Amino acid sequence: MEQMKSTPEQEAVCCCHKKKERDEKEYKDLMNRLSRIEGQVRGIKRMVEEDAYCPEILIQVSAVNAALNSFNKVLLAEHIRSCVAEDIRKGKEDAIKSLISVKLDENNSITHDVTGKYTGASVLLKKSPEGTGIIAGGPARSVCELAGITNIRTKSLGSNNKQNVVLATIEALSQLRSPEEVARLRGKSVEEILG
């Protein structure tokens, strides 16, 4: 699709204070999602004003959370497809420095339990067996999905600021070591390390 000139309403801050011009399809998709979420929130407000039964309100709140998570995933995926990919293509040092290799085991889980910290946020990542799935809150779940992890349990400790939780999760993933690396560092065999 042809890139359009953006209006001030269409411009969004992206990639360290740069402006991002969104094409018409992406802009309409994001605005439609936000409009639906806005309508859902107005509906919840009306339910509270009308003294609706609490479980009904909670169901609607859960729906809003799911819609916001979906919006986050779409926005993050588009950011990775455009901004991050463009920075990598340009060979930007910051983008290259922030790339990490995530060590996974045969179950597509992490190789060992690890805790990552960033400012006030702390995230515990626990190795899990096949079939566990991703047991994580929104910010940590998105990072784990993008890293290709399919079986993991996480717990966010401390601050629940979404950006700090994401950065703490990335910090934890960057600390992962494969059994081979640990064995080499300790001067032992992999069998001794795995016990």
Helices and strands as residue ranges (DSSP letters): E 12-14, E 18-20, H 24-49, H 54-79, I 80-84, H 85-90, H 93-98, E 114-118, E 121-127, E 134-135, H 138-146, E 152-158, H 162-174, H 179-186, H 190-194
